[in-house]
């Protein structure tokens, strides 16, 4: 719980909503890279990119929640 409070405090102090949009864009690009790696049959790269995409998406959602508060 302490980590979430720290992240929320850091994100609400920045007040930059465009960074949330940028992080969603990065997550979308990572999803596209994941799909391309999957179609190419590269399983290791698919897993790595999927984890990065999920992390970027989760970070954007948590950051958005902090900005909106």
mmCIF file of the N, C-alpha and C atoms, coordinates in Angstrom:
data_MODEL
# 
_entry.id   MODEL 
# 
loop_
_atom_site.group_PDB 
_atom_site.id 
_atom_site.type_symbol 
_atom_site.label_atom_id 
_atom_site.label_alt_id 
_atom_site.label_comp_id 
_atom_site.label_asym_id 
_atom_site.label_entity_id 
_atom_site.label_seq_id 
_atom_site.pdbx_PDB_ins_code 
_atom_site.Cartn_x 
_atom_site.Cartn_y 
_atom_site.Cartn_z 
_atom_site.occupancy 
_atom_site.B_iso_or_equiv 
_atom_site.pdbx_formal_charge 
_atom_site.auth_seq_id 
_atom_site.auth_comp_id 
_atom_site.auth_asym_id 
_atom_site.auth_atom_id 
_atom_site.pdbx_PDB_model_num 
ATOM 1   N N  . UNK A 1 1  ? 0.822  -1.186  0.000   1.00 0.00 ? 1  UNK A N  1 
ATOM 2   C CA . UNK A 1 1  ? 0.000  0.000   0.000   1.00 0.00 ? 1  UNK A CA 1 
ATOM 3   C C  . UNK A 1 1  ? 0.870  1.255   0.000   1.00 0.00 ? 1  UNK A C  1 
ATOM 4   N N  . UNK A 1 2  ? 2.019  1.163   0.622   1.00 0.00 ? 2  UNK A N  1 
ATOM 5   C CA . UNK A 1 2  ? 2.908  2.302   0.694   1.00 0.00 ? 2  UNK A CA 1 
ATOM 6   C C  . UNK A 1 2  ? 3.438  2.690   -0.683  1.00 0.00 ? 2  UNK A C  1 
ATOM 7   N N  . UNK A 1 3  ? 3.691  1.694   -1.526  1.00 0.00 ? 3  UNK A N  1 
ATOM 8   C CA . UNK A 1 3  ? 4.197  1.960   -2.870  1.00 0.00 ? 3  UNK A CA 1 
ATOM 9   C C  . UNK A 1 3  ? 3.143  2.685   -3.698  1.00 0.00 ? 3  UNK A C  1 
ATOM 10  N N  . UNK A 1 4  ? 1.891  2.257   -3.583  1.00 0.00 ? 4  UNK A N  1 
ATOM 11  C CA . UNK A 1 4  ? 0.812  2.896   -4.345  1.00 0.00 ? 4  UNK A CA 1 
ATOM 12  C C  . UNK A 1 4  ? 0.640  4.339   -3.909  1.00 0.00 ? 4  UNK A C  1 
ATOM 13  N N  . UNK A 1 5  ? 0.728  4.605   -2.602  1.00 0.00 ? 5  UNK A N  1 
ATOM 14  C CA . UNK A 1 5  ? 0.621  5.973   -2.109  1.00 0.00 ? 5  UNK A CA 1 
ATOM 15  C C  . UNK A 1 5  ? 1.762  6.838   -2.633  1.00 0.00 ? 5  UNK A C  1 
ATOM 16  N N  . UNK A 1 6  ? 2.967  6.260   -2.689  1.00 0.00 ? 6  UNK A N  1 
ATOM 17  C CA . UNK A 1 6  ? 4.119  6.996   -3.185  1.00 0.00 ? 6  UNK A CA 1 
ATOM 18  C C  . UNK A 1 6  ? 3.960  7.318   -4.669  1.00 0.00 ? 6  UNK A C  1 
ATOM 19  N N  . UNK A 1 7  ? 3.494  6.340   -5.442  1.00 0.00 ? 7  UNK A N  1 
ATOM 20  C CA . UNK A 1 7  ? 3.291  6.559   -6.874  1.00 0.00 ? 7  UNK A CA 1 
ATOM 21  C C  . UNK A 1 7  ? 2.200  7.600   -7.094  1.00 0.00 ? 7  UNK A C  1 
ATOM 22  N N  . UNK A 1 8  ? 1.126  7.517   -6.327  1.00 0.00 ? 8  UNK A N  1 
ATOM 23  C CA . UNK A 1 8  ? 0.036  8.483   -6.475  1.00 0.00 ? 8  UNK A CA 1 
ATOM 24  C C  . UNK A 1 8  ? 0.501  9.894   -6.120  1.00 0.00 ? 8  UNK A C  1 
ATOM 25  N N  . UNK A 1 9  ? 1.312  10.017  -5.071  1.00 0.00 ? 9  UNK A N  1 
ATOM 26  C CA . UNK A 1 9  ? 1.800  11.335  -4.680  1.00 0.00 ? 9  UNK A CA 1 
ATOM 27  C C  . UNK A 1 9  ? 2.744  11.904  -5.738  1.00 0.00 ? 9  UNK A C  1 
ATOM 28  N N  . UNK A 1 10 ? 3.579  11.066  -6.303  1.00 0.00 ? 10 UNK A N  1 
ATOM 29  C CA . UNK A 1 10 ? 4.517  11.534  -7.329  1.00 0.00 ? 10 UNK A CA 1 
ATOM 30  C C  . UNK A 1 10 ? 3.796  11.932  -8.606  1.00 0.00 ? 10 UNK A C  1 
ATOM 31  N N  . UNK A 1 11 ? 2.786  11.163  -8.979  1.00 0.00 ? 11 UNK A N  1 
ATOM 32  C CA . UNK A 1 11 ? 2.100  11.466  -10.232 1.00 0.00 ? 11 UNK A CA 1 
ATOM 33  C C  . UNK A 1 11 ? 1.174  12.660  -10.100 1.00 0.00 ? 11 UNK A C  1 
ATOM 34  N N  . UNK A 1 12 ? 0.568  12.843  -8.945  1.00 0.00 ? 12 UNK A N  1 
ATOM 35  C CA . UNK A 1 12 ? -0.344 13.972  -8.801  1.00 0.00 ? 12 UNK A CA 1 
ATOM 36  C C  . UNK A 1 12 ? 0.411  15.293  -8.688  1.00 0.00 ? 12 UNK A C  1 
ATOM 37  N N  . UNK A 1 13 ? 1.676  15.228  -8.279  1.00 0.00 ? 13 UNK A N  1 
ATOM 38  C CA . UNK A 1 13 ? 2.434  16.462  -8.180  1.00 0.00 ? 13 UNK A CA 1 
ATOM 39  C C  . UNK A 1 13 ? 2.904  16.942  -9.549  1.00 0.00 ? 13 UNK A C  1 
ATOM 40  N N  . UNK A 1 14 ? 3.008  16.016  -10.524 1.00 0.00 ? 14 UNK A N  1 
ATOM 41  C CA . UNK A 1 14 ? 3.491  16.434  -11.835 1.00 0.00 ? 14 UNK A CA 1 
ATOM 42  C C  . UNK A 1 14 ? 2.414  17.204  -12.601 1.00 0.00 ? 14 UNK A C  1 
ATOM 43  N N  . UNK A 1 15 ? 1.170  16.716  -12.556 1.00 0.00 ? 15 UNK A N  1 
ATOM 44  C CA . UNK A 1 15 ? 0.078  17.413  -13.197 1.00 0.00 ? 15 UNK A CA 1 
ATOM 45  C C  . UNK A 1 15 ? 0.186  17.502  -14.708 1.00 0.00 ? 15 UNK A C  1 
ATOM 46  N N  . UNK A 1 16 ? 0.831  16.554  -15.334 1.00 0.00 ? 16 UNK A N  1 
ATOM 47  C CA . UNK A 1 16 ? 1.021  16.552  -16.776 1.00 0.00 ? 16 UNK A CA 1 
ATOM 48  C C  . UNK A 1 16 ? 0.187  15.444  -17.405 1.00 0.00 ? 16 UNK A C  1 
ATOM 49  N N  . UNK A 1 17 ? -1.039 15.749  -17.831 1.00 0.00 ? 17 UNK A N  1 
ATOM 50  C CA . UNK A 1 17 ? -1.884 14.684  -18.398 1.00 0.00 ? 17 UNK A CA 1 
ATOM 51  C C  . UNK A 1 17 ? -1.385 14.155  -19.734 1.00 0.00 ? 17 UNK A C  1 
ATOM 52  N N  . UNK A 1 18 ? -0.573 14.910  -20.469 1.00 0.00 ? 18 UNK A N  1 
ATOM 53  C CA . UNK A 1 18 ? -0.087 14.431  -21.761 1.00 0.00 ? 18 UNK A CA 1 
ATOM 54  C C  . UNK A 1 18 ? 0.861  13.255  -21.591 1.00 0.00 ? 18 UNK A C  1 
ATOM 55  N N  . UNK A 1 19 ? 1.504  13.149  -20.422 1.00 0.00 ? 19 UNK A N  1 
ATOM 56  C CA . UNK A 1 19 ? 2.381  12.007  -20.182 1.00 0.00 ? 19 UNK A CA 1 
ATOM 57  C C  . UNK A 1 19 ? 1.590  10.706  -20.089 1.00 0.00 ? 19 UNK A C  1 
ATOM 58  N N  . UNK A 1 20 ? 0.359  10.790  -19.610 1.00 0.00 ? 20 UNK A N  1 
ATOM 59  C CA . UNK A 1 20 ? -0.506 9.617   -19.566 1.00 0.00 ? 20 UNK A CA 1 
ATOM 60  C C  . UNK A 1 20 ? -0.822 9.159   -20.982 1.00 0.00 ? 20 UNK A C  1 
ATOM 61  N N  . UNK A 1 21 ? -1.147 10.109  -21.855 1.00 0.00 ? 21 UNK A N  1 
ATOM 62  C CA . UNK A 1 21 ? -1.420 9.773   -23.251 1.00 0.00 ? 21 UNK A CA 1 
ATOM 63  C C  . UNK A 1 21 ? -0.190 9.163   -23.914 1.00 0.00 ? 21 UNK A C  1 
ATOM 64  N N  . UNK A 1 22 ? 0.962  9.725   -23.628 1.00 0.00 ? 22 UNK A N  1 
ATOM 65  C CA . UNK A 1 22 ? 2.201  9.202   -24.189 1.00 0.00 ? 22 UNK A CA 1 
ATOM 66  C C  . UNK A 1 22 ? 2.443  7.761   -23.743 1.00 0.00 ? 22 UNK A C  1 
ATOM 67  N N  . UNK A 1 23 ? 2.160  7.475   -22.493 1.00 0.00 ? 23 UNK A N  1 
ATOM 68  C CA . UNK A 1 23 ? 2.365  6.119   -21.995 1.00 0.00 ? 23 UNK A CA 1 
ATOM 69  C C  . UNK A 1 23 ? 1.369  5.142   -22.622 1.00 0.00 ? 23 UNK A C  1 
ATOM 70  N N  . UNK A 1 24 ? 0.136  5.583   -22.867 1.00 0.00 ? 24 UNK A N  1 
ATOM 71  C CA . UNK A 1 24 ? -0.816 4.738   -23.580 1.00 0.00 ? 24 UNK A CA 1 
ATOM 72  C C  . UNK A 1 24 ? -0.352 4.479   -25.018 1.00 0.00 ? 24 UNK A C  1 
ATOM 73  N N  . UNK A 1 25 ? 0.226  5.483   -25.654 1.00 0.00 ? 25 UNK A N  1 
ATOM 74  C CA . UNK A 1 25 ? 0.746  5.306   -27.010 1.00 0.00 ? 25 UNK A CA 1 
ATOM 75  C C  . UNK A 1 25 ? 1.885  4.296   -27.009 1.00 0.00 ? 25 UNK A C  1 
ATOM 76  N N  . UNK A 1 26 ? 2.784  4.407   -26.048 1.00 0.00 ? 26 UNK A N  1 
ATOM 77  C CA . UNK A 1 26 ? 3.893  3.453   -25.941 1.00 0.00 ? 26 UNK A CA 1 
ATOM 78  C C  . UNK A 1 26 ? 3.360  2.046   -25.715 1.00 0.00 ? 26 UNK A C  1 
ATOM 79  N N  . UNK A 1 27 ? 2.352  1.910   -24.857 1.00 0.00 ? 27 UNK A N  1 
ATOM 80  C CA . UNK A 1 27 ? 1.753  0.592   -24.618 1.00 0.00 ? 27 UNK A CA 1 
ATOM 81  C C  . UNK A 1 27 ? 1.152  0.035   -25.899 1.00 0.00 ? 27 UNK A C  1 
ATOM 82  N N  . UNK A 1 28 ? 0.499  0.874   -26.678 1.00 0.00 ? 28 UNK A N  1 
ATOM 83  C CA . UNK A 1 28 ? -0.078 0.424   -27.941 1.00 0.00 ? 28 UNK A CA 1 
ATOM 84  C C  . UNK A 1 28 ? 0.977  -0.009  -28.943 1.00 0.00 ? 28 UNK A C  1 
ATOM 85  N N  . UNK A 1 29 ? 2.068  0.731   -29.010 1.00 0.00 ? 29 UNK A N  1 
ATOM 86  C CA . UNK A 1 29 ? 3.155  0.334   -29.902 1.00 0.00 ? 29 UNK A CA 1 
ATOM 87  C C  . UNK A 1 29 ? 3.780  -0.986  -29.462 1.00 0.00 ? 29 UNK A C  1 
ATOM 88  N N  . UNK A 1 30 ? 3.885  -1.179  -28.163 1.00 0.00 ? 30 UNK A N  1 
ATOM 89  C CA . UNK A 1 30 ? 4.417  -2.445  -27.657 1.00 0.00 ? 30 UNK A CA 1 
ATOM 90  C C  . UNK A 1 30 ? 3.484  -3.604  -27.960 1.00 0.00 ? 30 UNK A C  1 
ATOM 91  N N  . UNK A 1 31 ? 2.187  -3.364  -27.924 1.00 0.00 ? 31 UNK A N  1 
ATOM 92  C CA . UNK A 1 31 ? 1.226  -4.414  -28.290 1.00 0.00 ? 31 UNK A CA 1 
ATOM 93  C C  . UNK A 1 31 ? 1.394  -4.769  -29.766 1.00 0.00 ? 31 UNK A C  1 
ATOM 94  N N  . UNK A 1 32 ? 1.591  -3.772  -30.610 1.00 0.00 ? 32 UNK A N  1 
ATOM 95  C CA . UNK A 1 32 ? 1.835  -4.036  -32.022 1.00 0.00 ? 32 UNK A CA 1 
ATOM 96  C C  . UNK A 1 32 ? 3.115  -4.832  -32.248 1.00 0.00 ? 32 UNK A C  1 
ATOM 97  N N  . UNK A 1 33 ? 4.152  -4.495  -31.500 1.00 0.00 ? 33 UNK A N  1 
ATOM 98  C CA . UNK A 1 33 ? 5.399  -5.251  -31.588 1.00 0.00 ? 33 UNK A CA 1 
ATOM 99  C C  . UNK A 1 33 ? 5.229  -6.673  -31.084 1.00 0.00 ? 33 UNK A C  1 
ATOM 100 N N  . UNK A 1 34 ? 4.413  -6.830  -30.054 1.00 0.00 ? 34 UNK A N  1 
ATOM 101 C CA . UNK A 1 34 ? 4.131  -8.165  -29.537 1.00 0.00 ? 34 UNK A CA 1 
ATOM 102 C C  . UNK A 1 34 ? 3.431  -9.006  -30.592 1.00 0.00 ? 34 UNK A C  1 
ATOM 103 N N  . UNK A 1 35 ? 2.463  -8.421  -31.267 1.00 0.00 ? 35 UNK A N  1 
ATOM 104 C CA . UNK A 1 35 ? 1.732  -9.154  -32.305 1.00 0.00 ? 35 UNK A CA 1 
ATOM 105 C C  . UNK A 1 35 ? 2.658  -9.527  -33.465 1.00 0.00 ? 35 UNK A C  1 
ATOM 106 N N  . UNK A 1 36 ? 3.539  -8.625  -33.838 1.00 0.00 ? 36 UNK A N  1 
ATOM 107 C CA . UNK A 1 36 ? 4.474  -8.915  -34.920 1.00 0.00 ? 36 UNK A CA 1 
ATOM 108 C C  . UNK A 1 36 ? 5.435  -10.038 -34.531 1.00 0.00 ? 36 UNK A C  1 
ATOM 109 N N  . UNK A 1 37 ? 5.920  -10.004 -33.303 1.00 0.00 ? 37 UNK A N  1 
ATOM 110 C CA . UNK A 1 37 ? 6.823  -11.058 -32.832 1.00 0.00 ? 37 UNK A CA 1 
ATOM 111 C C  . UNK A 1 37 ? 6.098  -12.395 -32.752 1.00 0.00 ? 37 UNK A C  1 
ATOM 112 N N  . UNK A 1 38 ? 4.840  -12.358 -32.361 1.00 0.00 ? 38 UNK A N  1 
ATOM 113 C CA . UNK A 1 38 ? 4.043  -13.587 -32.298 1.00 0.00 ? 38 UNK A CA 1 
ATOM 114 C C  . UNK A 1 38 ? 3.850  -14.184 -33.691 1.00 0.00 ? 38 UNK A C  1 
ATOM 115 N N  . UNK A 1 39 ? 3.544  -13.336 -34.654 1.00 0.00 ? 39 UNK A N  1 
ATOM 116 C CA . UNK A 1 39 ? 3.352  -13.822 -36.022 1.00 0.00 ? 39 UNK A CA 1 
ATOM 117 C C  . UNK A 1 39 ? 4.647  -14.350 -36.622 1.00 0.00 ? 39 UNK A C  1 
ATOM 118 N N  . UNK A 1 40 ? 5.778  -13.796 -36.199 1.00 0.00 ? 40 UNK A N  1 
ATOM 119 C CA . UNK A 1 40 ? 7.069  -14.247 -36.703 1.00 0.00 ? 40 UNK A CA 1 
ATOM 120 C C  . UNK A 1 40 ? 7.517  -15.535 -36.019 1.00 0.00 ? 40 UNK A C  1 
ATOM 121 N N  . UNK A 1 41 ? 6.838  -15.932 -34.949 1.00 0.00 ? 41 UNK A N  1 
ATOM 122 C CA . UNK A 1 41 ? 7.172  -17.166 -34.259 1.00 0.00 ? 41 UNK A CA 1 
ATOM 123 C C  . UNK A 1 41 ? 8.268  -17.020 -33.220 1.00 0.00 ? 41 UNK A C  1 
ATOM 124 N N  . UNK A 1 42 ? 8.598  -15.807 -32.834 1.00 0.00 ? 42 UNK A N  1 
ATOM 125 C CA . UNK A 1 42 ? 9.635  -15.563 -31.836 1.00 0.00 ? 42 UNK A CA 1 
ATOM 126 C C  . UNK A 1 42 ? 8.992  -15.519 -30.448 1.00 0.00 ? 42 UNK A C  1 
ATOM 127 N N  . UNK A 1 43 ? 9.022  -16.644 -29.752 1.00 0.00 ? 43 UNK A N  1 
ATOM 128 C CA . UNK A 1 43 ? 8.298  -16.762 -28.483 1.00 0.00 ? 43 UNK A CA 1 
ATOM 129 C C  . UNK A 1 43 ? 8.922  -15.938 -27.365 1.00 0.00 ? 43 UNK A C  1 
ATOM 130 N N  . UNK A 1 44 ? 10.232 -15.892 -27.317 1.00 0.00 ? 44 UNK A N  1 
ATOM 131 C CA . UNK A 1 44 ? 10.893 -15.153 -26.237 1.00 0.00 ? 44 UNK A CA 1 
ATOM 132 C C  . UNK A 1 44 ? 10.611 -13.655 -26.363 1.00 0.00 ? 44 UNK A C  1 
ATOM 133 N N  . UNK A 1 45 ? 10.747 -13.130 -27.567 1.00 0.00 ? 45 UNK A N  1 
ATOM 134 C CA . UNK A 1 45 ? 10.474 -11.706 -27.789 1.00 0.00 ? 45 UNK A CA 1 
ATOM 135 C C  . UNK A 1 45 ? 8.997  -11.392 -27.553 1.00 0.00 ? 45 UNK A C  1 
ATOM 136 N N  . UNK A 1 46 ? 8.121  -12.332 -27.919 1.00 0.00 ? 46 UNK A N  1 
ATOM 137 C CA . UNK A 1 46 ? 6.693  -12.138 -27.680 1.00 0.00 ? 46 UNK A CA 1 
ATOM 138 C C  . UNK A 1 46 ? 6.413  -11.981 -26.195 1.00 0.00 ? 46 UNK A C  1 
ATOM 139 N N  . UNK A 1 47 ? 7.011  -12.831 -25.383 1.00 0.00 ? 47 UNK A N  1 
ATOM 140 C CA . UNK A 1 47 ? 6.792  -12.769 -23.931 1.00 0.00 ? 47 UNK A CA 1 
ATOM 141 C C  . UNK A 1 47 ? 7.359  -11.480 -23.356 1.00 0.00 ? 47 UNK A C  1 
ATOM 142 N N  . UNK A 1 48 ? 8.555  -11.114 -23.784 1.00 0.00 ? 48 UNK A N  1 
ATOM 143 C CA . UNK A 1 48 ? 9.187  -9.896  -23.263 1.00 0.00 ? 48 UNK A CA 1 
ATOM 144 C C  . UNK A 1 48 ? 8.364  -8.658  -23.632 1.00 0.00 ? 48 UNK A C  1 
ATOM 145 N N  . UNK A 1 49 ? 7.953  -8.571  -24.890 1.00 0.00 ? 49 UNK A N  1 
ATOM 146 C CA . UNK A 1 49 ? 7.170  -7.409  -25.316 1.00 0.00 ? 49 UNK A CA 1 
ATOM 147 C C  . UNK A 1 49 ? 5.785  -7.383  -24.662 1.00 0.00 ? 49 UNK A C  1 
ATOM 148 N N  . UNK A 1 50 ? 5.192  -8.559  -24.457 1.00 0.00 ? 50 UNK A N  1 
ATOM 149 C CA . UNK A 1 50 ? 3.886  -8.606  -23.790 1.00 0.00 ? 50 UNK A CA 1 
ATOM 150 C C  . UNK A 1 50 ? 3.995  -8.113  -22.353 1.00 0.00 ? 50 UNK A C  1 
ATOM 151 N N  . UNK A 1 51 ? 5.051  -8.494  -21.666 1.00 0.00 ? 51 UNK A N  1 
ATOM 152 C CA . UNK A 1 51 ? 5.245  -8.016  -20.288 1.00 0.00 ? 51 UNK A CA 1 
ATOM 153 C C  . UNK A 1 51 ? 5.491  -6.508  -20.253 1.00 0.00 ? 51 UNK A C  1 
ATOM 154 N N  . UNK A 1 52 ? 6.266  -6.020  -21.209 1.00 0.00 ? 52 UNK A N  1 
ATOM 155 C CA . UNK A 1 52 ? 6.507  -4.569  -21.283 1.00 0.00 ? 52 UNK A CA 1 
ATOM 156 C C  . UNK A 1 52 ? 5.230  -3.811  -21.596 1.00 0.00 ? 52 UNK A C  1 
ATOM 157 N N  . UNK A 1 53 ? 4.418  -4.356  -22.510 1.00 0.00 ? 53 UNK A N  1 
ATOM 158 C CA . UNK A 1 53 ? 3.159  -3.703  -22.867 1.00 0.00 ? 53 UNK A CA 1 
ATOM 159 C C  . UNK A 1 53 ? 2.201  -3.682  -21.684 1.00 0.00 ? 53 UNK A C  1 
ATOM 160 N N  . UNK A 1 54 ? 2.115  -4.801  -20.968 1.00 0.00 ? 54 UNK A N  1 
ATOM 161 C CA . UNK A 1 54 ? 1.235  -4.855  -19.803 1.00 0.00 ? 54 UNK A CA 1 
ATOM 162 C C  . UNK A 1 54 ? 1.707  -3.895  -18.716 1.00 0.00 ? 54 UNK A C  1 
ATOM 163 N N  . UNK A 1 55 ? 3.011  -3.806  -18.549 1.00 0.00 ? 55 UNK A N  1 
ATOM 164 C CA . UNK A 1 55 ? 3.563  -2.890  -17.554 1.00 0.00 ? 55 UNK A CA 1 
ATOM 165 C C  . UNK A 1 55 ? 3.290  -1.432  -17.939 1.00 0.00 ? 55 UNK A C  1 
ATOM 166 N N  . UNK A 1 56 ? 3.462  -1.099  -19.213 1.00 0.00 ? 56 UNK A N  1 
ATOM 167 C CA . UNK A 1 56 ? 3.204  0.276   -19.665 1.00 0.00 ? 56 UNK A CA 1 
ATOM 168 C C  . UNK A 1 56 ? 1.725  0.627   -19.532 1.00 0.00 ? 56 UNK A C  1 
ATOM 169 N N  . UNK A 1 57 ? 0.858  -0.322  -19.861 1.00 0.00 ? 57 UNK A N  1 
ATOM 170 C CA . UNK A 1 57 ? -0.577 -0.073  -19.741 1.00 0.00 ? 57 UNK A CA 1 
ATOM 171 C C  . UNK A 1 57 ? -0.984 0.112   -18.278 1.00 0.00 ? 57 UNK A C  1 
ATOM 172 N N  . UNK A 1 58 ? -0.488 -0.775  -17.412 1.00 0.00 ? 58 UNK A N  1 
ATOM 173 C CA . UNK A 1 58 ? -0.817 -0.656  -15.990 1.00 0.00 ? 58 UNK A CA 1 
ATOM 174 C C  . UNK A 1 58 ? -0.272 0.650   -15.413 1.00 0.00 ? 58 UNK A C  1 
ATOM 175 N N  . UNK A 1 59 ? 0.935  1.014   -15.812 1.00 0.00 ? 59 UNK A N  1 
ATOM 176 C CA . UNK A 1 59 ? 1.509  2.274   -15.352 1.00 0.00 ? 59 UNK A CA 1 
ATOM 177 C C  . UNK A 1 59 ? 0.696  3.469   -15.799 1.00 0.00 ? 59 UNK A C  1 
ATOM 178 N N  . UNK A 1 60 ? 0.202  3.425   -17.031 1.00 0.00 ? 60 UNK A N  1 
ATOM 179 C CA . UNK A 1 60 ? -0.618 4.523   -17.540 1.00 0.00 ? 60 UNK A CA 1 
ATOM 180 C C  . UNK A 1 60 ? -1.935 4.623   -16.780 1.00 0.00 ? 60 UNK A C  1 
ATOM 181 N N  . UNK A 1 61 ? -2.537 3.481   -16.485 1.00 0.00 ? 61 UNK A N  1 
ATOM 182 C CA . UNK A 1 61 ? -3.809 3.495   -15.751 1.00 0.00 ? 61 UNK A CA 1 
ATOM 183 C C  . UNK A 1 61 ? -3.604 4.034   -14.341 1.00 0.00 ? 61 UNK A C  1 
ATOM 184 N N  . UNK A 1 62 ? -2.555 3.565   -13.663 1.00 0.00 ? 62 UNK A N  1 
ATOM 185 C CA . UNK A 1 62 ? -2.301 4.065   -12.307 1.00 0.00 ? 62 UNK A CA 1 
ATOM 186 C C  . UNK A 1 62 ? -1.935 5.541   -12.313 1.00 0.00 ? 62 UNK A C  1 
ATOM 187 N N  . UNK A 1 63 ? -1.167 5.955   -13.323 1.00 0.00 ? 63 UNK A N  1 
ATOM 188 C CA . UNK A 1 63 ? -0.778 7.352   -13.423 1.00 0.00 ? 63 UNK A CA 1 
ATOM 189 C C  . UNK A 1 63 ? -2.002 8.215   -13.719 1.00 0.00 ? 63 UNK A C  1 
ATOM 190 N N  . UNK A 1 64 ? -2.890 7.711   -14.569 1.00 0.00 ? 64 UNK A N  1 
ATOM 191 C CA . UNK A 1 64 ? -4.113 8.434   -14.888 1.00 0.00 ? 64 UNK A CA 1 
ATOM 192 C C  . UNK A 1 64 ? -4.983 8.593   -13.648 1.00 0.00 ? 64 UNK A C  1 
ATOM 193 N N  . UNK A 1 65 ? -5.067 7.559   -12.832 1.00 0.00 ? 65 UNK A N  1 
ATOM 194 C CA . UNK A 1 65 ? -5.851 7.634   -11.606 1.00 0.00 ? 65 UNK A CA 1 
ATOM 195 C C  . UNK A 1 65 ? -5.280 8.697   -10.671 1.00 0.00 ? 65 UNK A C  1 
ATOM 196 N N  . UNK A 1 66 ? -3.972 8.820   -10.640 1.00 0.00 ? 66 UNK A N  1 
ATOM 197 C CA . UNK A 1 66 ? -3.333 9.830   -9.799  1.00 0.00 ? 66 UNK A CA 1 
ATOM 198 C C  . UNK A 1 66 ? -3.529 11.239  -10.332 1.00 0.00 ? 66 UNK A C  1 
ATOM 199 N N  . UNK A 1 67 ? -3.523 11.391  -11.641 1.00 0.00 ? 67 UNK A N  1 
ATOM 200 C CA . UNK A 1 67 ? -3.700 12.709  -12.260 1.00 0.00 ? 67 UNK A CA 1 
ATOM 201 C C  . UNK A 1 67 ? -5.143 13.184  -12.094 1.00 0.00 ? 67 UNK A C  1 
ATOM 202 N N  . UNK A 1 68 ? -6.084 12.258  -12.173 1.00 0.00 ? 68 UNK A N  1 
ATOM 203 C CA . UNK A 1 68 ? -7.480 12.645  -12.066 1.00 0.00 ? 68 UNK A CA 1 
ATOM 204 C C  . UNK A 1 68 ? -7.918 12.974  -10.651 1.00 0.00 ? 68 UNK A C  1 
ATOM 205 N N  . UNK A 1 69 ? -7.178 12.535  -9.667  1.00 0.00 ? 69 UNK A N  1 
ATOM 206 C CA . UNK A 1 69 ? -7.557 12.821  -8.273  1.00 0.00 ? 69 UNK A CA 1 
ATOM 207 C C  . UNK A 1 69 ? -7.239 14.213  -7.882  1.00 0.00 ? 69 UNK A C  1 
# 
